[in-house]
Structure formats: C-alpha cells, structure tokens
C-alpha cells in the first residue's frame, strides 16, 4: 500500500511540474514532467486496480 501512496504523490508533483514548466515555456521540462505523470499515474491506477484499495489480505 505504501507504493501506491508514494507513486500517487510523485504523480501529483509531476502535475505541478507540468503546469510550472508550461507557464515558464520550458518545453523540455514540460515533456519530462508529462512523461513522469503518465508513467507514475499509470502505475498508481494499475496498482489500485490490481491490489484494491486499501490493500487488505
């Protein structure tokens, strides 16, 4: 369950990084932040779907 929390926080920070890079017209930073959001957001959603929320045994 800790993995979902960490991945979710990284995805949220990537959203803020994406917006900040776009405002500053930093296109390389925008690309990396968007890719980070896509990867970690996907991992977060798939982990929640695969293991359930909360991850009880």
SVG drawing of the C-alpha trace seen along z (x, -y; Angstrom):
<svg xmlns="http://www.w3.org/2000/svg" viewBox="-10 -32 24 44">
<polyline fill="none" stroke="black" stroke-width="0.4" points="0.0,0.0 2.9,-2.3 3.9,-2.0 0.5,-3.5 0.9,-6.4 4.4,-7.2 3.5,-6.8 0.4,-9.0 2.5,-11.7 5.0,-11.6 2.2,-11.8 0.7,-14.9 4.1,-16.6 4.5,-15.8 1.2,-17.6 2.5,-20.7 5.8,-20.4 4.0,-20.1 2.0,-23.3 5.0,-25.2 7.1,-24.2 4.4,-25.1 4.0,-28.6 7.7,-29.2 7.8,-27.9 10.3,-25.2 9.4,-22.6 12.0,-20.0 10.9,-20.2 7.3,-20.0 8.0,-16.8 9.8,-15.2 7.1,-16.2 4.4,-15.0 6.1,-11.6 6.7,-11.3 3.0,-12.0 2.0,-9.4 4.2,-6.7 3.6,-7.2 -0.1,-7.9 -0.4,-4.7 1.4,-2.7 -0.8,-4.2 -4.0,-3.4 -2.9,0.1 -1.7,0.9 -5.0,-0.3 -7.0,1.8 -4.7,4.8 -4.5,4.9 -7.6,3.0 -7.8,0.1 -6.9,0.5 -4.6,3.4 -6.0,5.8 -5.1,9.5"/>
</svg>
